Amino acid sequence: MNHFRPVAETPETVTLSRRDYEALIAAAENRIDHQAINEQEAREAALGKEVARADYLPGPLVDRLIAGESPIRIWREHRGLTLTALAEMANVSVSYLSEIEGGRKPGSAAARRALAGALRVPMEDLA
């Protein structure tokens, strides 16, 4: 790691040059990134890659999410479920699920909770 030289110091603060400050921030971000990679590699080693990555959305599905498409539809398709199958699993009507996916109805909290459970995702992933 670099040796940083304070530009000024008080009992409560230390002033760094912009270059030293940016190097310090970059080093902290790199450490966080490496930690995340190590944790994911350990998870994959313990569970196997296929299981550990089962809840990842492929890039094209992420693009659809970013474009504003219904997260429920995207996760349903990712799980290989038909509209009817998901509706049955969540105990909601097919027409109600269709209206939620189409953005015509927001869906009640209970329905969203049931859909999240059926899709095996946190509720916030459906927001």
Salt bridges, closest charged atoms under 4 A:
GLU22 OE2 - ARG18 NE 3.96
GLU44 OE2 - ARG53 NE 2.67
ASP55 OD1 - ARG79 NH2 2.74
GLU69 OE2 - ARG64 NH2 2.53
GLU77 OE1 - ARG64 NH2 2.73
GLU99 OE1 - LYS105 NZ 3.33
GLU101 OE1 - ARG73 NE 3.34
GLU101 OE2 - ARG76 NE 2.65
